[in-house]
Amino acid sequence: MRGYDSHAIHPRPEGRGFLRLLIKITVGVCRDFAYRDKHLRGEIGQSAVVHTHTRRLDYHPHVHLVIPAGAVDSKRRLWRENKTGFLFSHKALATRMEGH
């Protein structure tokens, strides 16, 4: 199954509360995109990993998401894929994430 990796970067705030919020917002935005997308209109699965530092050990909190290349419409029991080659528009995601 194809999948996509989304990389979200946020400002410097620290603490576990911030990291929980980082995951919640990132996962929520992707979920919202899947429900609203005219090709998908369904629920996506996601696995999220938070990294707090770079390889050089600089503080750089960010989230990696692994998302299947489609969504499930549970009412119709239907799997839908976005045939454009990308699950979501990276420009639209960036704009949405900057708004949080």
N, C-alpha and C positions, 0 to 999 in steps of 0.2 A: 504494500500500500504506500502511495506517495504521502509525503508529509512536508510541513513547512516549519521553519524556525523563525520566531519573532524575537527581536531584541529591543527591549525598552530601556532607556536611560533616564534617570531622574536626578534632581538636585541632591545636595549633600546631606540632608537630615540623617540622623543616626538613631539607633535603638530598634528593639524588636517590634515595637508598635509601628514604626515606619516601614519595616520590612514586610510586616503583615499587610499593611495598607498598600504597599507596592504590588504585592501579589494580587490582592483583591481587586484593585483597579485594573491591572493588566488583564487578568482573566475575565473580568466583567466586561471590559471594552471588546475583547474578542468574541465573547458570547453574544453581546449586543449586535456586533457586526454580522454574525452568522444568522441571527433571527431576522435582521432587516435586509440582508442581501437578497436581491431578486432571484438569484440562481440557487441559493442555499435554503433559505427560509426554514431553518431547523436548528437542532442542538448539536454542538460540537463537543468532542472529547478533547481534553487538554492535560498535559503533564507539565508542571512548572518547576523550575529550579532557580533559586536565588543565589547569585554570586555576589559577594560583598567586596572582593578585592581582585585586582588584576594579577597577572603572573609576577609582576614586580612588587606585589603586595601594597600597591597604592589603593586607598579606599575608593571604590567605584561600584556602588550597588546597582545591580541590573538583574533582569529576569530573562531566562531562556524558556521559551514555550515550544513544545512539540505538539502539533495539532494534525490530525488526519486531514486528508485533502478533500473533505466533504462534510456533510451534516445529515443528521437523521431527522426526518419528519415523523415523530412518534404517532401522530394521529392517523396518518396514511400508511405508516410502516414502510417508509420509502427512504432510500439513500440518495442524496443529491451531491453531485460534484460541480465545482465551478470549472468550466472548460477553458477559462482564459489563460491558464498556466500558473496563476497565483490565486491563493485562497482569498486574500483581501488586497486592496490597493494600499501600498506602503505609504503613499502620500496622505491618504485619508486616515490611516492609522496614526501617523505622526501628528497630524493636525488634531485629532481627537485626544491623543495622549498629552499633548501640550496644553490642552484645555483643562486638565485635571490639576 
